[in-house]
Amino acid sequence: VLASDNFAQGYVGFPIGQEDFTTASKFEFKVLDQQGSNTVYITLVDAVGAIWSTWSSDATKSVLNAWATIEFDYTAAASVIDLTQVAEIRFAEWNSGSYRFSDVALLLTSGEIETGNSSADQDPEHTQYAGEYTIGSNATGSIVADAELNKDVIELEVLASNNFEQGYVGFPYQQEDFSNGSTLEFKVLDQQGSNSVYITLVDAAGATWSTWSSDATKSVLNAWTTIEFDYSAAANVIDLTQVTEVRFAEWNSGTYRFSDLALLQSM
């Protein structure tokens, strides 16, 4: 950005053809701020040139000299532009200086926790039911208020080490189409150490595909960590157009929290 204050023209724009943003209510992006901790001025442009702009939240500011992932709710734009035909996203900054942007993606599914009755069809000999999630036979689960995230999250307690295939918490879906993307994102608070997560996808026919998350994206002891997970290899095993459950499991006994499960659709 060449001069401070002229933020309306101090932007970088990402043309995206004519993307349908009505399939979600949020997108996320990464920013490396080399000036300080700042909000970002975000503009959406539709196919006819109509624009909607606002600042990102003060609660999700950038971090000086560190890549930060920012989630942005654009639902208010629906009354101003045509969200079925978004043609460009712009990111601008108030202060002069250098900034880097990357990984713009729609968040296709919400990670908010619901506490109604589960509709997942599971084997009762292997799964306990508890609200809008399922629990393996080597685990217990509960919904707890998390002070850092300031919302309810799911807490998983793995009872015995090594039996990770039953030490899971599952998030049921109503036949979600995962074929539009290839990356799953979630937050985990690991109260045992720095670990990978055993992830299972289940389709409508009950077929499963499982693998461990990458060693490059392990959890961090006693800190919320955002993990991105590539599930594209599952296409050879299950029907990604009809995913009915995502499960997270851990090898070691102990307590873990999970939140903000979302599909990422890159643009």
Solvent accessible surface area in square Angstrom, and as a share of the most:
residue,aa,sasa,rsa
1,V,52,0.30
2,L,184,0.91
3,A,61,0.47
4,S,55,0.36
5,D,83,0.43
6,N,86,0.44
7,F,42,0.18
8,A,61,0.47
9,Q,129,0.57
10,G,15,0.15
11,Y,80,0.30
12,V,67,0.38
13,G,24,0.23
14,F,61,0.25
15,P,109,0.69
16,I,26,0.13
17,G,52,0.50
18,Q,120,0.53
19,E,38,0.17
20,D,57,0.29
21,F,0,0.00
22,T,76,0.44
23,T,82,0.47
24,A,20,0.16
25,S,47,0.30
26,K,71,0.30
27,F,0,0.00
28,E,3,0.01
29,F,0,0.00
30,K,45,0.19
31,V,0,0.00
32,L,22,0.11
33,D,0,0.00
34,Q,67,0.30
35,Q,72,0.32
36,G,16,0.16
37,S,65,0.42
38,N,25,0.13
39,T,23,0.13
40,V,0,0.00
41,Y,42,0.16
42,I,0,0.00
43,T,10,0.06
44,L,0,0.00
45,V,13,0.08
46,D,5,0.02
47,A,44,0.34
48,V,133,0.77
49,G,46,0.44
50,A,36,0.28
51,I,94,0.48
52,W,31,0.11
53,S,37,0.24
54,T,46,0.27
55,W,86,0.30
56,S,6,0.04
57,S,63,0.41
58,D,109,0.57
59,A,95,0.74
60,T,50,0.29
61,K,88,0.37
62,S,1,0.01
63,V,80,0.46
64,L,91,0.45
65,N,102,0.52
66,A,41,0.32
67,W,121,0.43
68,A,15,0.12
69,T,60,0.35
70,I,2,0.01
71,E,57,0.26
72,F,11,0.05
73,D,73,0.38
74,Y,1,0.00
75,T,73,0.42
76,A,67,0.52
77,A,0,0.00
78,A,66,0.51
79,S,106,0.68
80,V,82,0.47
81,I,11,0.06
82,D,55,0.29
83,L,16,0.08
84,T,65,0.38
85,Q,68,0.30
86,V,0,0.00
87,A,25,0.20
88,E,34,0.15
89,I,0,0.00
90,R,57,0.21
91,F,2,0.01
92,A,3,0.02
93,E,3,0.01
94,W,114,0.40
95,N,56,0.29
96,S,45,0.29
97,G,25,0.24
98,S,63,0.41
99,Y,32,0.12
100,R,141,0.52
101,F,38,0.16
102,S,40,0.26
103,D,80,0.42
104,V,13,0.07
105,A,5,0.04
106,L,0,0.00
107,L,15,0.07
108,L,29,0.15
109,T,18,0.10
110,S,86,0.56
111,G,16,0.16
112,E,103,0.46
113,I,34,0.17
114,E,116,0.52
115,T,94,0.55
116,G,41,0.40
117,N,143,0.73
118,S,27,0.18
119,S,75,0.48
120,A,18,0.14
121,D,141,0.73
122,Q,29,0.13
123,D,67,0.35
124,P,105,0.66
125,E,144,0.65
126,H,86,0.38
127,T,8,0.05
128,Q,84,0.37
129,Y,106,0.40
130,A,34,0.26
131,G,28,0.27
132,E,52,0.23
133,Y,6,0.02
134,T,0,0.00
135,I,3,0.01
136,G,0,0.00
137,S,56,0.36
138,N,11,0.05
139,A,0,0.00
140,T,56,0.33
141,G,25,0.24
142,S,49,0.31
143,I,53,0.27
144,V,35,0.20
145,A,83,0.65
146,D,7,0.03
147,A,103,0.80
148,E,128,0.57
149,L,41,0.21
150,N,135,0.69
151,K,60,0.26
152,D,73,0.38
153,V,0,0.00
154,I,1,0.01
155,E,37,0.17
156,L,0,0.00
157,E,80,0.36
158,V,2,0.01
159,L,92,0.46
160,A,51,0.40
161,S,56,0.36
162,N,90,0.46
163,N,72,0.37
164,F,37,0.15
165,E,109,0.49
166,Q,40,0.18
167,G,0,0.00
168,Y,6,0.02
169,V,0,0.00
170,G,0,0.00
171,F,26,0.11
172,P,23,0.15
173,Y,35,0.13
174,Q,143,0.64
175,Q,102,0.45
176,E,49,0.22
177,D,55,0.29
178,F,0,0.00
179,S,59,0.38
180,N,92,0.47
181,G,22,0.21
182,S,48,0.31
183,T,32,0.18
184,L,0,0.00
185,E,6,0.03
186,F,1,0.00
187,K,38,0.16
188,V,0,0.00
189,L,20,0.10
190,D,0,0.00
191,Q,64,0.29
192,Q,73,0.32
193,G,15,0.15
194,S,67,0.43
195,N,26,0.13
196,S,19,0.13
197,V,0,0.00
198,Y,30,0.11
199,I,0,0.00
200,T,12,0.07
201,L,0,0.00
202,V,9,0.05
203,D,8,0.04
204,A,47,0.36
205,A,99,0.77
206,G,47,0.45
207,A,38,0.30
208,T,66,0.38
209,W,31,0.11
210,S,43,0.28
211,T,49,0.29
212,W,85,0.30
213,S,5,0.03
214,S,62,0.40
215,D,111,0.57
216,A,94,0.73
217,T,52,0.30
218,K,81,0.34
219,S,1,0.01
220,V,80,0.46
221,L,91,0.46
222,N,99,0.51
223,A,39,0.30
224,W,35,0.12
225,T,23,0.13
226,T,59,0.35
227,I,0,0.00
228,E,66,0.29
229,F,12,0.05
230,D,89,0.46
231,Y,0,0.00
232,S,58,0.37
233,A,60,0.47
234,A,0,0.00
235,A,61,0.48
236,N,142,0.73
237,V,85,0.49
238,I,11,0.06
239,D,58,0.30
240,L,18,0.09
241,T,68,0.39
242,Q,68,0.30
243,V,0,0.00
244,T,32,0.19
245,E,1,0.00
246,V,0,0.00
247,R,39,0.14
248,F,1,0.00
249,A,3,0.02
250,E,2,0.01
251,W,114,0.40
252,N,58,0.30
253,S,47,0.30
254,G,18,0.17
255,T,33,0.19
256,Y,0,0.00
257,R,48,0.18
258,F,1,0.00
259,S,2,0.02
260,D,24,0.12
261,L,6,0.03
262,A,7,0.05
263,L,2,0.01
264,L,11,0.06
265,Q,38,0.17
266,S,96,0.62
267,M,67,0.30
